[in-house]
Amino acid sequence: MSGPTGVGGHLDIGGVFEATGDIYKKAFGTFWIVALVLLIPSAILQAIFGNEGLGGIISWVVQVVASAWLVGSVIRIVQDVEGDGQVDYSVGELLGSVWPRLLAIIGLEILLGIIVGIGLVLLIIPGVILALILAASVPALVVEGLGVFESMSRSAELTQDNRMRILGVGILAIVIVLGVAIVAGLLVAVTPVLGAVVGLILGVLLYPYISMLSAVLYFRLRELKEGGVIAVEETLIVEEDAGPPPPVV
């Protein structure tokens, strides 16, 4: 289980990245098995039907569902590792734990996209502010079993007092992605085949890290506000009544 990464109630930006790296190493294989299970069917449908007609609509719907399912699964993977420092749940158990929340995740993601999108149209800054306020919405929905609007309110509560630091996490994540893109672009300009291969490898390595980052951020914010972490499932162990103590002779 990762330790607290905040000091005096403030989010430790470096600690968020460090914790993400730790979980990344422990859960990389599990992440990609889940990703392949979810994304291969949508890729096949995309290849068969393309983007036109009824087939295109079906492949788009499958892609939306698969992407939302993957987001929820990443949150569950991070939650699992946060609990005891390792991945204990099988791929089937992870997917099954997200299934009841799948429609809610899709609805929340659509709503967040609309809200932040409108904010970005209004001179960009309102969109950035809304994105910071709502940054923990999806993890809150998955982990705490909240409704769509309750998750947004929960995110506003968790991100309060740390939004500029959350912005710092986002900026660093963008810098990392841009750095990888620049390296891949330079290699493509020099040797197209090698550049494409290296770009693909870097993307495969980077994708799970970025996906896990927002989930780790949620748990760090919870630690700052409330302390402790939540395991995927909590088990209450009750000892059987051993009866009255033996008589003293």
N, C-alpha and C positions, 0 to 999 in steps of 0.2 A: 504494500500500500504506500502510495506517495505521501510524503509529509507535507505540512503546510507550506505554501509558497507566498504568503503575504507577511508584511511587516507592519505592525501598528494599524491594522485594518486596511492597508493598501495592497493592491495586487502587485506581486513580484513578477515583472514581465519576463525576466530571464528564467525564473522558476517555472513559468508556464511552458516555455520551450524545452527546458530540461526534463520536466515531467512527461511532456509529449514524446520526447526522444526515448525515454525509458519504456513507455508503453508501446511505442512503435517497434522497438526491438523484441519485446515479448509477444506482441500480437500480430506481427507482419504476416506470418503464414496464414493465420486464421482469417485476417482481413481479406486476403486475396482469394482464399477458397470461397468465402461468402460473396465477394465481388464477382467471381467467375460464375457461380451458381445463379446469381441474379442478372448479370449483364449479358451473358452469352445468348439466352433466349431472345432478348430484345435486339441484339446485334443480328441474329439470324433472321428475325422478322424484318428488320430494316433492310437487310440484303435482298430478301425475297420480294418485298412489296414496295420498297423505296418510300418516297414521300407523297405519293399521289393516290387519290381515290380512297375507297374504303380501307384497303390494305394499309395505306399510309396512316390513316387515323388509328387503326388497330395497333400498328407498331409504335405510334407515338404514345398511346395510352399505356401500352406495356412498358415503354421506356420510362414514363413518369412514375408508374407504380414501382418499377425496379429501382429507380434512383431514390425514391422516398424510403423504400425498404432498406436500401443500403445505408442511408443516413441513420435510420433507426438502429440498424445493426451495429454501426460504428459506435454509436452512443452506448449500446449495451456492452460491446467489447471493452470500451474504456471503463464503464461501470464495473464490469467483472474484474478487471485488473486492479482497479482502485480498491476493491474489496479485500483481496488477499495477496496481491502482487503477481497473479498469474491468470491465464485464461483457463477456466474450469469447465466452461460450457461448450457443448458440441455445436457444430454449425446448425444442425436441426433445432436445437434448443434456443440458439440465438435468434434464428428466423421466426420460430414459434412465439418467442417473447415479444417480438415487434408486431406480429400479425394483428393482434387486437387493436393496436393503435395506428394502423396503417392509414386508414381513411382520414383520421385526425391529423396525421403528419402531412398528408397531401393537402388537406384543406388549410392547415396553418402555413405551409410553404407558399401556397398560392396567395393567401392573404398578406403575408409578409412581403412577397414580391410586389403586390399592388401598392401597399402602403409605402414601402421604401422607394419604389419606382416613382410614385407621385411626388415624394419628397425630393428626389433627385432632379425631377423636372423643374421644381421650384428652386432654382439657383443652386442645386447640388447640396449645399450645407444642411438644409432640413432633412434631406435623405440620409446623409451621414449620421446626423444626430439620432434619427429614428432607428437606423441600423445598429447603433451602439446601445440604445435603450432596449432593443428587442433581440440582442445577440444571443441570449440564453433561452429563448422561447422554446425551440424544438427540443433541446435536452430536458428542459423542465417538463414538457409534455410527456416525453417518453419515460423518464425516470420517476416522476412524481404522479403520473397518471392524471394530470390535470386536463381540463378542457382547453379549447383553442384560445379563448379570450382570457381564461385564468392563467394560461401559460405566458401570455404576453404581459399580464400584470405581474406575474412572478418574476419575469425577466427584468422588468422595470425596477422591481424591488432589489434584485440581486446585483444589478449593474450600477445602482446608485452609488455615488462617491468614487467609482472606479472607471468611469467612462473614458476619460482621457488615457488611462492606462490600457484599456481595451483597444482604443484607437492605436496605441503604440504597438500592441500585438498584431493588429490588422496590417499596419504599415510594414512591419518587419516581415510578415507573411507574404505581402505583395512584393517586397524587395527580393525575397527568396525565389518566388515564382519568376519574377522578371530576370533574375540572375541566371536561372536555369534556361529560360527562353533565349537569352542573349548568347549563352554558351552554345546551345544547340544551333542557333542561327549562324554563328560564326563558323561552326564546324560544317554546316550545310554549304556555306559559301565556299569553303576550301575543298571539302570532299563530300559531295551530296549523300553518297551511300552511307559513309561512316557517320556523318552528321545526323542522318535520319535514325540510324541504329542507336547512337548515343542519346539522341533526344527522346527516343522511345524508352530507353532504359531509365533515364533520369525522370521521365514522367511517371513510370511505374513505381519508382522509388519515392517520388515526391507526393503522389496522389494520396496514399494512406496517411502520410504525415500531416498534410493540410486538413484532411478529413477528420483526423483525431484532435486537432488543435482546438476547435470550438467546443468539443465535448470536455476536454481537459479544462478549458477556461471556465466552463460551468461549474465543475467540481471545485476548482480553486475559489471561485466566488462563494460557493456554499460553505466551504471551510472558513472563509473570512467572516461570513455572516453568522454561521451557526455552529461551526466546528464539526469534525468528523466527516465520514463519507457513508454512502448507502450501498449496500451490496445488491446484486440483482434480485436475490430472494433472501428474506430474513427467516431464519429457522429458530423457533422457540423450543428449547429443550426443557422438558419438565421431568424431574426425577419422580419415580414412583414412590408412593408412601411406604416406608419401610415398617410402619406400625409403631406401636409404643416401644420405648426403650426397655431392654431386659431388666427384670427386677434386680435390685442390689442385694446380694446375699450377705 
